[in-house]
């Protein structure tokens, strides 16, 4: 095609066709107005001759999602929309870009740009959209933004994921058309902007992961629909009406130093994250007025009182109240047949009583954490009605080998439990230290029954154990297990972590390639012998296996001591698997089956760019 000539070509759209070279036949297209090469594999720099093409006609250029590198090109003055995002452009943003006085959309995101933001960008009176996120830009946001009528039409400013410092410029108050302000993941140091009410069209305010500090003394402007102030240094008590009159649907205040009572919530909120602060007092009853709530995360605060009966409605999928000081019982009536809740975390509180039987209605439940409370009663045998995890009887080995998630490895990249707005977390204990999994890989297959009161022998693993090709973590430590270690454990080639320490196991340790690589998984079992231990087996007298009476075999009810429940016992079984904290009195009570449930999808909050060409 290099010999072809298209002198009257005006628009050329070649997106997503796996192009590897720049179309040089464009050199003769003097009337070119629009060019879209997005989503290809073109590398190298932009040819210098290109900007001589359509010098007075070219208005729209899209080079996004390629492998272009080198410095940013100098677009000529007729350009109106210029998208160079998701490439490898480097160096500083050239000041010559400011000569494009008709520029309305400028997207330089996801490159390797450095240096400061050119002050002359504030002179672009027609600019509607500016995205320079995910680069390495430094310095301060220019104070000339929106001064003297410049950038008065700017509706979206995204400078997130850079190295910007200093305060937010006060001149942003003059951006009366601004709808989306996103400066997250920088090092901006400032107090909460008191000029927000002047920006009366602002809908999105994302300031997370910066160094904002001090108290917030004004209510949230009512037009803001998405607010993220997380991971800053805000402190003090929020105005009780901070959210009362807002239309916010997405509210994230997590990981700050807020204190005092929770602000009254407006009915419009769908996602509410205030974890890891110092909020205190009862949950305000107005929280129940937000009937569209899908995710409630109030964890790790100083909240007290009882859990409101109305807190869970049909729409709630995540309820996380862990790490507070709630008292009383888990309300019996909060779970209904219509509930599609998948995460319940009530651990580390002061809850009493028994588990509500209405939990059996939660057919989509994936994460249940009730650890470190004061629950009581018998083991909830009725949990076997849950479709995710069914508990009954002892641990016959044939139940382990039918665990589908441990037999097959899911292909196609990493996936995590949760959705785009929330990721489940759990705590596991490994080698005496608590390990918090901030993201649970759906392929992370784990059996953790440590630090409980299981007793009896570890069931013999049958020869078909080779089907468990995805089991990576097995922790039965700190129980009362006795007898010998099953030889089949040595055949688990995928096993990367094994911990059988502090039990009453006896006899020789099985040999195998994996067994010889584990560090100290057998300590605290004086009856064990052989490598890797220093004591040979011929010097020890093996104790006879523990025997169980028929009376113990039949329908043994186990006392539920939830003060220890959750310290170690959790189940994470591969794809769409459940995680439950529990304690039982015998190893014979275990998981019978893990069955994945299709989770209901939720809408991910995302700003959608409206292209000038109507896409």
C-alpha positions in Angstrom: 0.0 0.0 0.0 3.1 2.3 0.2 2.6 3.1 -3.5 -1.1 4.0 -3.1 -2.2 7.7 -3.1 -5.4 9.0 -1.5 -5.3 12.8 -2.1 -8.9 13.4 -1.2 -9.1 11.0 1.8 -10.8 12.8 4.7 -11.5 10.2 7.4 -9.7 6.9 8.0 -10.6 4.6 10.9 -8.3 1.6 11.3 -8.8 0.7 14.9 -8.2 -2.8 16.3 -7.0 -4.5 13.1 -3.5 -5.4 14.5 -1.6 -2.9 12.4 2.2 -2.9 13.1 3.3 0.0 10.9 2.2 3.5 10.4 0.2 3.9 7.2 2.6 5.9 5.1 0.2 6.2 2.2 -1.3 9.0 4.2 1.5 11.3 3.1 -0.5 12.4 0.1 -3.8 12.9 2.0 -3.8 16.7 2.1 -7.5 17.0 3.1 -7.4 14.5 6.0 -9.7 15.5 8.8 -9.9 12.5 11.1 -7.6 9.5 11.8 -8.2 6.6 14.2 -5.3 4.1 14.6 -6.3 3.0 18.2 -6.0 -0.5 19.5 -3.2 -1.6 17.2 0.5 -2.6 17.7 2.2 0.3 15.9 5.6 1.1 17.5 8.2 3.8 17.1 7.7 7.5 16.9 5.1 9.5 15.0 6.5 10.3 11.5 7.4 14.0 11.3 5.8 14.3 7.9 2.4 13.3 9.4 1.9 16.8 10.9 2.3 18.3 7.4 -0.7 16.2 6.3 -4.0 18.1 6.6 -2.2 21.0 8.2 -5.4 23.2 8.0 -8.0 20.4 8.0 -7.0 17.7 10.5 -9.2 18.0 13.6 -9.3 14.5 15.2 -6.4 12.1 15.9 -6.6 8.9 18.0 -3.3 7.1 18.6 -4.4 5.3 21.8 -3.5 1.8 22.8 -0.5 1.2 20.6 3.3 1.0 21.3 4.3 4.5 20.1 7.3 5.8 22.0 9.6 8.8 22.1 8.6 12.4 22.8 5.0 13.6 22.2 4.5 15.0 18.8 3.6 18.7 18.2 0.0 18.7 16.9 -0.8 21.7 14.7 -3.3 24.4 15.6 -6.4 22.9 13.9 -6.5 19.8 16.2 -9.7 19.6 18.3 -9.4 16.1 19.8 -6.0 14.4 20.5 -5.8 11.0 22.1 -2.3 9.6 22.7 -3.2 7.5 25.8 -1.9 4.0 26.6 1.4 4.2 24.7 5.0 4.6 25.7 5.5 8.3 25.1 8.1 9.8 27.3 9.6 13.2 28.2 7.8 16.3 29.1 4.5 17.6 27.7 5.6 20.0 25.0 4.4 23.6 25.5 3.8 23.7 21.8 0.6 21.6 22.4 -0.9 24.8 23.8 -0.9 26.3 20.3 -3.8 24.0 19.4 -6.2 26.8 20.5 -9.3 24.7 19.3 -8.4 21.7 21.4 -11.4 20.3 23.2 -10.2 16.8 24.3 -6.7 16.0 25.3 -5.9 12.5 26.6 -2.3 11.7 27.5 -3.0 9.1 30.2 -1.0 5.9 30.7 2.3 6.9 29.3 5.7 7.7 30.7 5.5 11.4 30.7 7.5 13.4 33.3 8.2 17.0 34.2 5.7 19.6 35.2 2.3 20.4 33.7 2.7 23.3 31.2 1.2 26.4 32.7 0.0 27.4 29.2 -2.6 24.6 29.3 -4.6 27.1 31.3 -4.8 29.3 28.1 -6.9 26.7 26.2 -10.3 28.3 26.3 -12.1 25.5 24.5 -10.7 22.5 26.5 -13.5 20.3 27.8 -11.5 17.1 28.8 -8.0 16.8 30.1 -6.6 13.4 31.2 -2.9 13.1 32.1 -3.4 10.3 34.6 -0.9 7.5 35.2 2.3 9.2 34.3 5.2 10.6 36.3 4.3 14.3 36.3 5.8 16.3 39.2 5.3 19.8 40.7 2.1 21.5 41.4 -1.1 21.8 39.5 -0.8 25.2 37.7 -2.5 28.0 39.6 -3.7 29.6 36.3 -6.3 26.9 35.8 -9.6 28.5 35.2 -8.4 32.1 35.8 -9.5 35.0 33.7 -12.1 33.0 31.8 -9.6 30.3 30.6 -10.7 26.7 30.8 -14.2 27.9 31.7 -15.7 25.0 29.8 -13.5 22.3 31.4 -15.8 19.5 32.5 -13.3 16.7 33.4 -9.8 16.9 34.9 -8.0 13.7 35.7 -4.4 14.0 37.0 -4.5 10.8 39.1 -1.5 8.4 39.5 1.3 10.9 39.2 3.8 12.6 41.6 2.1 15.9 42.0 2.6 17.9 45.2 1.4 21.1 46.8 -2.2 22.3 47.3 -5.1 22.3 45.0 -5.2 25.6 43.2 -7.8 28.0 44.5 -8.6 28.9 40.9 -10.4 25.6 40.5 -13.3 27.4 42.1 -13.7 29.3 38.8 -14.2 26.1 36.8 -17.9 26.4 37.0 -18.4 23.7 34.3 -16.3 21.1 36.1 -18.1 17.8 36.6 -15.2 15.4 37.4 -12.2 16.2 39.5 -9.8 13.3 40.0 -6.4 13.9 41.6 -6.1 10.6 43.5 -2.8 8.8 44.0 -0.5 11.8 44.2 1.2 13.6 47.1 -1.1 16.6 47.3 -1.1 18.2 50.7 -4.1 20.4 51.5 -7.2 20.8 53.6 -10.6 19.8 52.3 -11.5 22.4 49.6 -13.9 24.9 51.0 -14.7 26.3 47.5 -16.6 23.2 46.4 -19.9 24.9 46.6 -18.8 27.3 43.9 -18.3 24.4 41.5 -22.0 23.7 41.4 -21.9 21.1 38.6 -19.3 18.9 40.3 -20.4 15.2 40.4 -17.1 13.3 41.0 -14.6 14.2 43.7 -11.8 11.7 44.1 -9.0 12.7 46.4 -7.9 9.3 47.7 -4.3 8.4 48.5 -2.9 11.9 49.0 -2.0 13.9 52.1 -5.2 15.9 52.7 -5.5 16.7 56.3 -7.5 18.5 59.0 -11.2 18.5 59.7 -14.1 18.8 57.3 -16.5 21.5 58.5 -18.9 21.9 55.6 -21.6 19.6 54.3 -20.9 17.8 51.0 -22.3 19.7 48.1 -25.6 18.1 47.1 -24.7 17.5 43.4 -21.7 15.2 44.1 -22.6 11.6 43.3 -19.2 9.9 43.8 -16.9 10.8 46.7 -13.6 9.2 47.6 -11.5 10.7 50.4 -9.9 7.4 51.5 -6.3 7.0 52.6 -5.6 10.5 53.6 -5.0 12.2 57.0 -8.4 13.8 57.6 -9.4 14.0 61.2 -12.0 15.3 63.6 -15.7 14.9 63.6 -17.7 15.1 60.3 -20.8 17.4 60.3 -23.7 15.3 61.2 -25.4 16.5 58.0 -22.3 15.9 55.9 -24.2 13.5 53.6 -27.7 14.3 54.6 -28.7 16.4 51.6 -26.3 14.9 49.0 -27.2 12.7 46.0 -24.0 10.7 46.5 -24.3 7.0 45.5 -20.6 6.1 46.1 -19.1 7.3 49.4 -15.6 6.2 50.6 -14.1 7.7 53.7 -12.0 4.8 54.7 -8.5 4.9 56.2 -8.5 8.3 57.8 -8.7 9.6 61.4 -12.4 10.6 61.5 -14.0 10.3 64.9 -17.4 10.9 66.6 -20.7 9.7 65.3 -21.3 8.5 61.8 -22.9 11.2 59.6 -26.5 10.7 58.7 -26.7 8.9 55.4 -28.8 10.1 52.5 -31.2 7.6 50.9 -29.3 7.7 47.6 -26.1 5.9 48.8 -25.4 2.5 47.3 -21.7 2.0 48.3 -20.7 3.1 51.8 -17.1 2.5 53.0 -16.0 4.1 56.3 -13.6 1.4 57.6 -10.4 2.0 59.6 -11.4 5.3 61.3 -12.4 6.1 64.9 -16.1 6.6 64.4 -18.0 5.9 67.6 -21.6 5.5 68.9 -24.5 3.6 67.5 -25.3 3.1 63.9 -27.8 5.9 63.1 -31.2 4.6 62.3 -31.3 6.7 59.1 -28.9 4.2 57.6 -31.8 2.0 57.0 -33.5 4.6 54.8 -30.8 4.0 52.2 -32.8 1.1 50.7 -30.5 0.8 47.7 -27.4 0.0 49.7 -25.3 -2.8 48.2 -22.1 -2.6 50.1 -21.8 -1.5 53.8 -18.3 -1.5 55.3 -18.1 0.0 58.8 -15.3 -2.2 59.9 -12.5 -1.3 62.3 -14.0 1.6 64.1 -15.3 2.1 67.7 -19.0 1.6 67.0 -21.2 0.3 69.7 -24.8 -0.8 70.3 -26.7 -3.5 68.6 -26.9 -4.3 64.9 -30.1 -2.8 63.5 -32.7 -5.3 62.4 -33.3 -3.3 59.2 -29.7 -3.2 58.2 -29.9 -5.9 55.6 -32.4 -5.6 52.8 -32.7 -7.3 49.5 -30.1 -5.2 47.8 -27.2 -5.7 50.2 -24.4 -7.9 49.0 -21.7 -7.1 51.5 -22.1 -6.4 55.3 -18.8 -5.8 57.0 -19.0 -4.7 60.7 -15.9 -6.4 61.8 -13.6 -4.9 64.5 -16.1 -2.8 66.4 -17.8 -3.1 69.8 -21.3 -4.3 68.8 -23.2 -6.2 71.4 -26.4 -8.3 71.5 -27.4 -11.0 69.1 -27.2 -11.2 65.4 -30.8 -10.3 64.4 -32.7 -13.3 63.3 -34.9 -11.5 60.8 -32.3 -9.8 58.8 -31.8 -12.6 56.2 -34.6 -13.4 53.8 -35.1 -15.7 50.9 -34.6 -12.7 48.5 -31.2 -11.9 50.0 -28.2 -12.2 47.7 -25.7 -11.3 50.3 -22.3 -12.9 49.6 -20.1 -11.4 52.4 -20.9 -11.2 56.1 -18.0 -10.1 58.4 -19.1 -9.6 62.0 -15.9 -10.8 63.7 -14.1 -9.1 66.5 -17.1 -7.7 68.3 -19.0 -8.7 71.4 -21.9 -10.5 69.9 -23.7 -13.1 72.0 -26.3 -15.8 71.5 -26.6 -18.3 68.7 -26.3 -18.0 64.9 -29.7 -17.1 63.3 -31.1 -19.9 61.3 -32.1 -17.4 58.7 -28.5 -17.7 57.5 -29.7 -20.8 55.6 -31.5 -18.4 53.2 -28.3 -16.8 52.0 -27.8 -18.9 49.0 -25.0 -16.7 47.5 -22.9 -16.6 50.7 -19.2 -16.8 50.0 -17.6 -15.2 53.1 -18.8 -15.7 56.6 -16.6 -14.4 59.4 -17.9 -14.4 63.0 -14.6 -14.9 64.8 -13.7 -13.5 68.1 -17.2 -12.9 69.5 -19.1 -14.5 72.4 -21.4 -16.7 70.4 -22.6 -20.0 72.0 -24.7 -23.0 71.4 -24.2 -26.2 69.5 -22.5 -26.6 66.2 -24.9 -25.2 63.5 -25.6 -28.5 61.7 -28.3 -26.8 59.8 -25.7 -24.9 57.8 -25.7 -27.9 55.5 -28.7 -26.3 53.7 -26.4 -23.6 52.3 -25.5 -24.3 48.7 -22.0 -22.9 49.1 -20.7 -25.1 51.9 -22.4 -28.1 53.5 -21.2 -29.4 56.9 -22.0 -32.8 58.3 -20.4 -36.0 59.7 -16.7 -36.7 59.9 -14.0 -36.0 57.3 -14.0 -39.0 55.0 -11.3 -38.7 52.5 -13.7 -39.3 49.7 -15.3 -35.9 50.5 -12.0 -34.2 50.0 -11.3 -35.7 46.6 -14.7 -34.5 45.2 -13.8 -30.8 45.8 -14.0 -29.6 42.3 -12.0 -26.4 42.8 -9.0 -28.4 44.0 -9.0 -30.7 41.0 -8.9 -28.3 38.2 -6.9 -25.1 37.6 -8.7 -22.2 36.2 -7.0 -20.7 33.2 -7.2 -17.2 31.8 -5.4 -14.9 34.3 -5.7 -13.8 37.9 -9.2 -13.4 39.3 -10.2 -12.3 42.8 -13.2 -12.9 45.0 -15.4 -9.8 45.0 -16.4 -7.4 42.3 -15.1 -4.1 40.9 -16.1 -2.1 43.9 -15.2 -4.5 46.7 -12.7 -7.2 47.3 -13.0 -9.7 50.1 -10.3 -10.0 52.7 -9.5 -12.8 55.2 -7.0 -13.4 57.9 -4.9 -16.6 58.1 -2.3 -17.6 60.6 1.0 -18.8 59.1 4.0 -19.7 61.1 2.6 -17.9 64.1 1.9 -14.7 62.3 -1.4 -13.3 61.1 -1.5 -12.9 57.3 -4.1 -10.6 56.0 -5.1 -11.4 52.4 -6.3 -8.1 51.1 -7.3 -9.8 47.8 -8.4 -13.5 47.7 -7.3 -15.1 44.5 -10.1 -17.4 43.3 -7.5 -20.0 42.5 -6.0 -19.8 46.0 -7.0 -23.2 47.4 -6.6 -23.5 51.1 -7.7 -25.7 54.0 -7.0 -24.0 57.3 -8.3 -25.6 60.4 -5.6 -24.4 62.8 -6.0 -23.3 66.4 -9.2 -25.2 67.2 -10.1 -28.3 69.1 -10.1 -30.9 66.4 -9.2 -34.4 67.7 -8.8 -37.9 66.3 -6.8 -39.1 63.4 -6.1 -37.4 60.1 -8.1 -39.5 57.6 -6.0 -41.6 55.2 -5.8 -40.0 51.8 -6.8 -42.4 49.0 -4.8 -43.1 45.9 -7.0 -40.8 43.8 -5.5 -37.9 45.7 -3.5 -36.9 42.6 -6.7 -35.3 41.4 -6.2 -32.6 44.0 -3.7 -30.8 41.7 -4.6 -27.3 43.0 -4.4 -27.6 46.8 -1.7 -25.2 47.9 -2.1 -24.7 51.7 -3.0 -27.2 54.4 -2.8 -26.1 58.0 -4.1 -28.4 60.8 -1.7 -27.0 63.5 -2.6 -26.4 67.2 -5.3 -29.0 67.5 -5.5 -32.3 69.3 -5.0 -34.6 66.3 -3.3 -38.0 67.0 -2.2 -41.1 65.1 0.1 -41.2 62.2 0.5 -38.8 59.3 -1.2 -40.3 56.2 1.3 -41.3 53.6 -0.9 -39.8 50.9 0.1 -36.3 52.0 3.5 -36.8 50.5 1.9 -37.1 47.1 0.4 -33.6 47.0 2.8 -32.1 44.6 1.1 -28.7 44.5 1.2 -28.3 48.3 3.5 -25.3 49.1 2.5 -24.9 52.8 1.9 -27.7 55.3 1.6 -27.2 59.0 0.8 -30.1 61.4 2.7 -28.6 64.4 1.4 -28.8 68.0 -0.8 -31.8 67.8 -0.3 -35.3 69.3 0.8 -37.1 66.1 3.1 -40.1 66.3 5.1 -42.4 64.0 7.4 -41.8 61.0 7.0 -38.8 58.8 6.2 -39.8 55.2 8.9 -39.3 52.6 8.3 -37.3 49.4 9.7 -34.4 47.4 7.4 -31.9 49.0 7.7 -33.2 52.5 11.4 -32.6 52.5 11.0 -28.9 51.7 8.7 -27.8 54.5 10.2 -25.8 57.3 9.3 -26.8 60.9 5.8 -28.1 60.1 6.1 -31.0 62.6 7.3 -29.3 65.8 5.3 -29.8 69.0 4.6 -33.5 68.2 7.1 -35.4 70.4 5.9 -38.7 69.0 7.0 -38.0 65.4 10.3 -39.4 64.1 12.5 -39.5 61.0 13.7 -36.9 58.6 13.5 -33.9 58.6 13.5 -34.3 62.4 16.8 -35.2 64.2 15.3 -38.1 66.2 15.4 -41.5 64.3 12.3 -43.7 64.5 14.1 -46.7 66.0 14.6 -44.8 69.2 11.0 -43.9 69.8 8.2 -46.1 71.0 5.2 -45.3 68.9 1.9 -44.6 70.7 -1.1 -46.6 69.5 -3.6 -44.8 67.4 -6.4 -43.0 69.2 -9.7 -45.0 69.2 -13.1 -43.6 69.2 -16.1 -45.2 70.9 -19.3 -45.9 68.9 -21.1 -43.5 71.2 -18.7 -40.7 70.1 -19.2 -41.6 66.4 -23.0 -41.2 66.5 -24.4 -37.7 66.3 -21.9 -36.0 68.5 -23.0 -32.4 69.1 -20.2 -29.9 69.4 -20.3 -26.8 71.5 -19.9 -23.6 69.5 -17.3 -21.4 71.2 -17.0 -18.4 68.9 -14.6 -16.6 71.2 -12.1 -18.8 69.4 -14.0 -19.3 66.3 -12.2 -17.7 63.3 -8.8 -17.6 64.9 -7.6 -20.1 62.4 -10.3 -22.1 60.7 -11.2 -20.9 57.3 -12.1 -22.4 54.0 -11.1 -20.9 50.7 -11.7 -23.5 48.0 -10.9 -22.1 44.6 -13.4 -20.7 42.2 -16.3 -18.9 43.8 -15.5 -20.7 47.0 -16.7 -19.8 50.5 -14.7 -18.7 53.5 -16.1 -19.6 56.9 -14.7 -19.2 60.3 -15.7 -22.0 62.6 -14.7 -24.2 65.5 -15.7 -27.7 66.1 -14.7 -30.4 68.6 -13.7 -33.1 66.2 -11.9 -33.4 62.9 -14.9 -35.5 61.8 -17.0 -32.4 61.2 -15.7 -30.9 58.0 -16.7 -29.7 54.6 -18.7 -32.1 52.5 -18.9 -30.1 49.3 -18.0 -26.8 47.8 -20.2 -25.6 45.0 -19.7 -22.4 43.1 -22.6 -19.9 42.7 -22.8 -17.4 40.0 -22.7 -14.0 41.6 -24.9 -11.2 40.5 -23.0 -8.6 38.6 -23.1 -4.9 39.7 -22.5 -1.8 37.7 -18.9 -0.6 38.0 -18.6 3.2 38.5 -16.7 4.6 35.6 -16.5 7.9 33.9 -17.4 7.3 30.2 -15.8 9.7 27.8 -18.2 11.0 25.1 -16.2 11.3 21.9 -17.0 14.1 19.6 -17.6 11.7 16.9 -20.6 10.2 18.7 -19.1 6.9 19.9 
